[in-house]
Amino acid sequence: MQAFFFPTGDALRLFGVWRGVEAARRVWVLCPPFAEEEKSARRVLTLIAQELEKRGESSLLFSFRGTGDSEGDFAAANLTAWREDLRAARDEVKKRAPHAEIALLGVRLGATLALLEAESLGAQTLVLIEPLLSGRSFLMQQSAKKQIRAQLTGEAEAKSDHSPSDDLDGWKLGAGMKTELSTLDLKREMPSFSRKAHIFQVGPRAEVAPPLQHFADGLNSQARAVVMPPFWNLIDYSDPAPLLDGLKSEVFDG
């Protein structure tokens, strides 16, 4: 394992963790979810990286600018810049393993960004874990959570409307990020990906929700339900075995 910083096109440095084996035929770029969700998802992504290393494959787990240990101001970040960060991660992978296939695995917003960039990055394999289909719905959910927390803690009077919040769990949304999230809608505009995508729903339901299955149909793929807590929302440890088993059977052993 090697922890290091690597450059972007605008002189910022991103923090990454490389786990590699020599002459790996496939290298994975692991894309974390949005801001606060990244902290809870970190352990599961690390376990995925360790499983890949056992299988003779390499990976780069990185943080988008303004998050984790990467440089940059979160309030100045937006989805366009984060897509550029994903390209920088691909470039770093190609430096380290120029002859390996590129694979992308993302969680939540990280999955959405991976899909948006998969074709242009030349990804041969794409894994989407609970991809974020609507940025506006995400903002509305986060705003509702903030209002409930305010009511429970008495920190502030909860707002009566459900307009997207400019603050998400202490992360200040800049105008660019808010605008791009508000217009993000994969149900309306489906990106193209010419190869097979592997899609996983994570939560208490054993059946795939219709919106996600419809999304999977648009990618000529099949979504799989993994019954386990949504790990990106948890403070406590969650056993990732159901997800790891699904990845092994559907992707890694395929």
C-alpha positions as CSV (number, residue, x, y, z in Angstrom):
1,M,0.0,0.0,0.0
2,Q,1.2,3.5,-0.9
3,A,-0.4,6.7,0.2
4,F,0.5,9.8,-1.9
5,F,-0.6,12.9,-3.7
6,F,-1.0,13.2,-7.4
7,P,-1.6,16.3,-9.6
8,T,-4.7,17.6,-11.4
9,G,-4.7,19.8,-14.4
10,D,-5.1,23.0,-12.4
11,A,-2.2,22.4,-9.9
12,L,-4.3,21.0,-7.1
13,R,-3.2,17.7,-5.6
14,L,-5.5,14.8,-4.8
15,F,-4.8,12.3,-2.1
16,G,-4.8,8.6,-3.1
17,V,-4.1,5.2,-1.8
18,W,-2.5,2.7,-4.3
19,R,-2.7,-1.0,-3.8
20,G,-0.9,-2.8,-6.5
21,V,0.7,-5.9,-7.8
22,E,3.2,-6.0,-10.6
23,A,1.9,-6.7,-14.1
24,A,-1.8,-6.5,-12.9
25,R,-4.0,-7.0,-15.9
26,R,-6.7,-4.7,-14.5
27,V,-6.5,-1.6,-12.4
28,W,-9.5,-0.2,-10.5
29,V,-10.3,3.5,-9.9
30,L,-12.4,3.6,-6.7
31,C,-14.7,6.6,-6.6
32,P,-16.1,7.6,-3.2
33,P,-19.5,9.1,-2.5
34,F,-20.4,12.7,-1.7
35,A,-18.6,14.5,1.1
36,E,-20.0,13.3,4.5
37,E,-20.9,10.0,3.0
38,E,-17.3,9.4,2.1
39,K,-16.3,9.0,5.7
40,S,-18.7,6.2,6.4
41,A,-18.0,4.4,3.1
42,R,-14.2,4.5,3.5
43,R,-13.9,1.2,5.3
44,V,-16.0,-0.7,2.8
45,L,-14.0,0.8,-0.1
46,T,-10.8,-0.2,1.6
47,L,-12.0,-3.7,2.0
48,I,-12.9,-3.8,-1.6
49,A,-9.4,-2.6,-2.5
50,Q,-7.8,-5.3,-0.3
51,E,-10.0,-8.0,-1.9
52,L,-8.8,-6.8,-5.4
53,E,-5.2,-7.0,-4.2
54,K,-5.6,-10.6,-3.1
55,R,-6.9,-11.4,-6.6
56,G,-3.8,-9.9,-8.3
57,E,-5.5,-6.6,-9.3
58,S,-4.5,-3.1,-8.5
59,S,-6.5,-0.1,-7.3
60,L,-6.4,3.6,-6.7
61,L,-8.8,4.9,-4.0
62,F,-8.8,8.7,-4.0
63,S,-10.6,11.7,-2.6
64,F,-12.1,14.4,-4.8
65,R,-10.9,17.9,-4.4
66,G,-12.1,19.6,-1.3
67,T,-12.8,16.3,0.5
68,G,-10.7,13.9,2.6
69,D,-7.0,14.8,2.5
70,S,-7.1,16.2,-1.0
71,E,-6.3,19.8,-1.6
72,G,-8.9,22.4,-2.6
73,D,-11.9,24.2,-1.0
74,F,-15.2,22.2,-1.0
75,A,-17.2,25.4,-1.4
76,A,-15.4,26.1,-4.7
77,A,-15.8,22.5,-6.1
78,N,-18.4,21.4,-8.5
79,L,-19.3,18.3,-10.5
80,T,-17.4,19.5,-13.6
81,A,-14.2,19.8,-11.5
82,W,-14.8,16.4,-9.8
83,R,-15.1,14.8,-13.3
84,E,-11.7,16.3,-14.1
85,D,-10.4,14.8,-10.9
86,L,-11.6,11.4,-12.1
87,R,-9.6,11.9,-15.3
88,A,-6.6,12.9,-13.3
89,A,-7.0,9.6,-11.3
90,R,-7.1,7.7,-14.6
91,D,-4.0,9.5,-15.8
92,E,-2.2,8.5,-12.6
93,V,-3.3,4.9,-13.1
94,K,-2.0,4.8,-16.6
95,K,1.4,6.1,-15.4
96,R,1.7,3.3,-12.9
97,A,0.2,0.5,-15.0
98,P,0.3,1.6,-18.7
99,H,-0.7,-1.7,-20.1
100,A,-3.5,-2.6,-17.7
101,E,-7.2,-2.4,-18.3
102,I,-9.1,0.4,-16.6
103,A,-12.0,-0.5,-14.3
104,L,-14.2,2.0,-12.4
105,L,-16.1,1.3,-9.2
106,G,-18.1,4.1,-7.6
107,V,-20.5,4.5,-4.7
108,R,-23.5,6.9,-4.8
109,L,-22.4,10.2,-6.4
110,G,-19.0,8.5,-7.1
111,A,-20.9,5.9,-9.1
112,T,-22.7,8.6,-11.0
113,L,-19.5,10.4,-11.9
114,A,-17.9,7.1,-12.9
115,L,-20.7,6.4,-15.3
116,L,-20.6,9.9,-16.8
117,E,-16.8,9.5,-17.5
118,A,-16.6,5.8,-18.2
119,E,-16.8,5.9,-22.0
120,S,-14.3,8.7,-22.3
121,L,-11.9,7.1,-19.9
122,G,-11.9,3.9,-21.8
123,A,-13.2,1.8,-18.9
124,Q,-13.6,-1.9,-19.6
125,T,-15.5,-2.7,-16.5
126,L,-17.9,-0.5,-14.6
127,V,-19.5,-1.1,-11.2
128,L,-22.1,1.2,-9.8
129,I,-23.1,0.8,-6.2
130,E,-26.4,2.6,-5.4
131,P,-25.8,5.3,-8.1
132,L,-27.3,8.7,-7.4
133,L,-30.0,9.1,-10.2
134,S,-31.3,12.6,-9.3
135,G,-29.1,15.3,-7.8
136,R,-32.2,17.4,-6.9
137,S,-33.8,14.5,-5.0
138,F,-30.5,14.1,-3.1
139,L,-30.5,17.7,-2.1
140,M,-34.1,17.5,-1.0
141,Q,-33.4,14.5,1.1
142,Q,-30.4,16.1,2.7
143,S,-32.4,19.3,3.4
144,A,-35.2,17.2,5.1
145,K,-32.6,15.4,7.2
146,K,-31.2,18.7,8.3
147,Q,-34.6,20.0,9.3
148,I,-35.3,16.9,11.3
149,R,-32.0,17.2,13.1
150,A,-32.7,20.8,13.9
151,Q,-36.1,19.9,15.3
152,L,-34.6,17.1,17.5
153,T,-31.6,19.1,18.7
154,G,-33.2,22.5,19.0
155,E,-30.3,24.0,17.1
156,A,-32.5,26.0,14.9
157,E,-36.1,26.3,13.8
158,A,-36.8,23.9,11.0
159,K,-37.7,25.5,7.7
160,S,-41.3,25.0,6.5
161,D,-40.2,24.6,2.9
162,H,-38.2,21.8,1.3
163,S,-35.9,23.8,-0.8
164,P,-32.3,22.4,-1.3
165,S,-30.0,23.5,1.5
166,D,-26.8,25.4,1.0
167,D,-25.3,23.4,3.8
168,L,-25.1,19.6,4.0
169,D,-23.8,18.2,7.3
170,G,-21.5,21.1,7.6
171,W,-20.3,21.1,4.0
172,K,-20.9,24.5,2.4
173,L,-22.4,24.1,-1.1
174,G,-21.1,26.6,-3.6
175,A,-23.3,28.0,-6.3
176,G,-21.7,25.8,-9.0
177,M,-22.1,22.6,-7.1
178,K,-25.7,23.4,-6.1
179,T,-26.6,24.2,-9.7
180,E,-25.0,21.1,-11.2
181,L,-26.5,18.8,-8.6
182,S,-30.0,20.4,-9.1
183,T,-29.8,19.6,-12.8
184,L,-28.3,16.1,-12.5
185,D,-30.9,13.6,-13.7
186,L,-29.8,10.2,-15.0
187,K,-33.4,9.1,-15.4
188,R,-33.9,11.8,-18.0
189,E,-30.5,11.8,-19.7
190,M,-28.9,8.4,-19.8
191,P,-25.1,8.4,-20.5
192,S,-23.9,5.8,-22.9
193,F,-21.6,2.9,-22.0
194,S,-20.9,0.4,-24.6
195,R,-19.8,-2.4,-22.3
196,K,-21.6,-4.2,-19.5
197,A,-22.2,-2.3,-16.3
198,H,-22.8,-4.0,-12.9
199,I,-25.3,-2.3,-10.8
200,F,-25.9,-2.9,-7.1
201,Q,-28.7,-1.7,-4.8
202,V,-27.8,-1.6,-1.1
203,G,-30.5,-1.5,1.6
204,P,-33.2,-3.5,3.4
205,R,-35.1,-4.5,0.3
206,A,-34.5,-7.9,-1.4
207,E,-36.2,-6.6,-4.6
208,V,-34.6,-4.0,-6.8
209,A,-36.6,-0.7,-6.8
210,P,-38.3,0.1,-10.1
211,P,-36.4,3.3,-10.7
212,L,-33.1,1.6,-10.4
213,Q,-34.2,-1.3,-12.5
214,H,-35.4,1.1,-15.2
215,F,-32.1,2.8,-15.0
216,A,-30.3,-0.6,-15.4
217,D,-32.5,-1.4,-18.4
218,G,-31.3,1.8,-20.0
219,L,-27.8,0.5,-19.7
220,N,-28.8,-3.0,-21.0
221,S,-27.8,-4.3,-17.6
222,Q,-29.4,-6.0,-14.6
223,A,-29.4,-4.5,-11.1
224,R,-28.8,-6.7,-8.1
225,A,-30.2,-6.1,-4.6
226,V,-27.8,-6.5,-1.7
227,V,-29.5,-6.7,1.7
228,M,-27.4,-4.8,4.2
229,P,-27.5,-1.4,5.8
230,P,-26.6,1.6,3.5
231,F,-23.1,1.8,4.8
232,W,-22.5,5.4,3.6
233,N,-25.0,6.6,6.2
234,L,-23.7,4.7,9.2
235,I,-21.5,5.8,12.0
236,D,-21.0,2.3,13.4
237,Y,-19.3,-0.6,11.6
238,S,-21.4,-2.6,9.1
239,D,-20.5,-6.1,7.9
240,P,-19.7,-5.7,4.2
241,A,-19.9,-9.4,3.5
242,P,-23.1,-9.3,1.4
243,L,-21.7,-6.6,-0.9
244,L,-18.3,-8.3,-1.2
245,D,-20.0,-11.6,-2.0
246,G,-22.1,-10.0,-4.7
247,L,-19.0,-8.3,-6.2
248,K,-17.1,-11.6,-6.2
249,S,-19.8,-13.6,-7.9
250,E,-21.0,-10.9,-10.3
251,V,-17.8,-9.0,-11.2
252,F,-14.5,-10.3,-9.8
253,D,-15.0,-13.9,-10.8
254,G,-16.8,-13.1,-14.0
